Amino acid sequence: MRAGQSQAPLPPKWTEAVQTLASKIALACGAPGKISLDVKNVSSLTGIDTRGIRQALKDDLTQRRFHFALASSAETQIQVTLSEGAEGFVWVAEVHHADARQVAITVVPKSADGLATRPRESVSLDRKLVWEQQTKILDFALPNSAAGQSATLIILEPARIVFYHTVDSQWQLWRAIDIPHPGAWPRDLRGSLDASAGNAWVPGVQCSGDFANPERVECSPQSKPVDRPRVNVPGHEGSEAATMSQRCGSDYVMLASGTGDWTQPDSIQAYVSSDSQESSAASGDPLQFDGPVVSLQSIGNEGVARAVSLNLKTGSYEAYIVTATCNY
Amino acid sequence: MEIGAIVTSLDPSVAGANPEETSAKDEINALIYGPGNLNGKSSDSVAGTGPFRIAEWDPGKHLTLAANDDYRDGRPFVDSIEIQMGRAARDRLLDLELNRSDLAEIPPEQARRAADQGVRVSVSQPDELVALAFIAGHTAAEDARVREAIARSIDRAAIVNFILQKEGEAAGGLLPQWSSGTAFLFSTAADPAGAKSLSSQIGSATRIVLGYDAGDSLEQSVAERIVVNAQDAGISVAPQPVQGGAPVPTGADAKLIRMRMPTAHPQGALTVFLNALGPMTGLDASPFPAAATPEEILAREESAVSSYRVVPLVWLPRVYGLGVRVRDWNAPAPGETWPLADVWLDEETP
């Protein structure tokens, strides 16, 4: 993934549309004053384009003698949504003043004149099957191995951590560490591995040690629940999600599974966002899976993620490495 | 090809007996006469103007169309199309699974099951609106609080998730997001508290009779869901099955309707919808000004929705099951008909 790129000027049609929208906003406000401006993208525009349009709109309104403030202290709150319809991009401004709401809209046709200079920017996803088994997989890891040493695969199951290493290029069972748990597991059992830090978690239990030497890994109950932050892709809360460590340009890249249930095939889609807390836009084609994606986590600074899926056709849990490539 | 409708006449001047037949008739006539030739002439006088011509015709049961070598846009790739009519959805799906059929319409709520059974499924943009229309002049329906209370009680998410099996999307406005780009401005969330508050003002004696097409299992399921939601809000709604084709059912205060987008363009589609809804509901169906602005189109849509005389419920896609041999099928866009002239069959595929 390449480093950030400077903002290119907007195509002429877009600049014209921004001016039209700003003019309508100014008309709706009545007189220049203190306003707040929030811009949200729900269209196929990229994060770069969204930022460009936001800045152009802000610059235009500044020239019309509007001042910007937080929503709580502004006389007028303006919510701009960059949307899309059959006739082109549809940019909608909701102008809230006192208890009144006015809506201003500008439509930007998707003609070659307006958009030919914009290259198609997208994220390509690829996956590689690492392991499959009938027993549930909560997470897995492929720690880096030194040259000349056999590779290691670590599988986190509900009841144990299993270590495999390569012998004659074949995975062979090396060691299994039991995970003690006094009570019943929750129905939505989750766990995670951080092999480099030497930690593994399942609810109520933490396993720590040198994962390069499994005999030194020990598991102990945790009376205090381990708080594992959950990644949410804006607009796709509830899906399995992971934030990739590196960016496309200056955009954050996140992966999220679909919104189906555990009886349906699933997918992993890449999303880009100018700010990980703001709305995101799908980028590139999704990866398809033959069952639900039950775990999706990112790996350190390596620009890859690990996904676990339940194949509904075979009944096996499948562990994949997912890579994302910026095409811009 | 298999369809559920029973088409008894191919004469463009003869109306279909119900919406399902009318829709299928339009699709078939576009294959025979081509677009723009549906001027009321019988098949005998204008045969040969479309990509296909009638080879065999058993009204209501079976139609065989042969490729028209002289079609102005080029002869279709396939030599002929056999259309079996009146096939139940379950049988159409089974025939696809057993490779006894190359193409069949599938109800949207069956799309997931079809895909699970290994059938190739083609899904269009959601372009058919299912809505609740209150019939003007009926006492109960003329009370705006009644209409609003029922509208607020409806759980669209449950309709999409459970009845449609997630094939479709909740509708808050009269235009889908992919067309207008402004559908996000219309809420689709249920408001049971607001519904109950309005219901307490109305009184328990109010009872709404809700008509639905007796031959449409989807409408029946949606009607039953509305009955439950309204009951939770303290409003009595009684479902009434209606024989298909009856425009305003006797005794019904409201009716479920299905309207397909005639065009992808928002103003054109909204115009057709309001023209269809106006006489039944009393909504303003006056023409738009020439070159209506996006704000004017939105304002008209908001006016219709905020009156609660029509309550958008869900948007449905058109779903087709494709046999293993079928190539180059593209789900028709709004206003388009079956693209059978462009389809070809891969005979090397077993």
Interface residues (C-beta under 8 A of the other chain):
Chain A: V42 S43 T81 S83 E84 G85 A86 E87 F89 V90 V92 E94 V103 A104 I105 T106 V107 T259 G260 Q264 P265
Chain B: R112 A115 K166 Q177 W178 S179 S180 G181 T182 F184 L185 A264 H265 P266 T293 P294 E295 L298
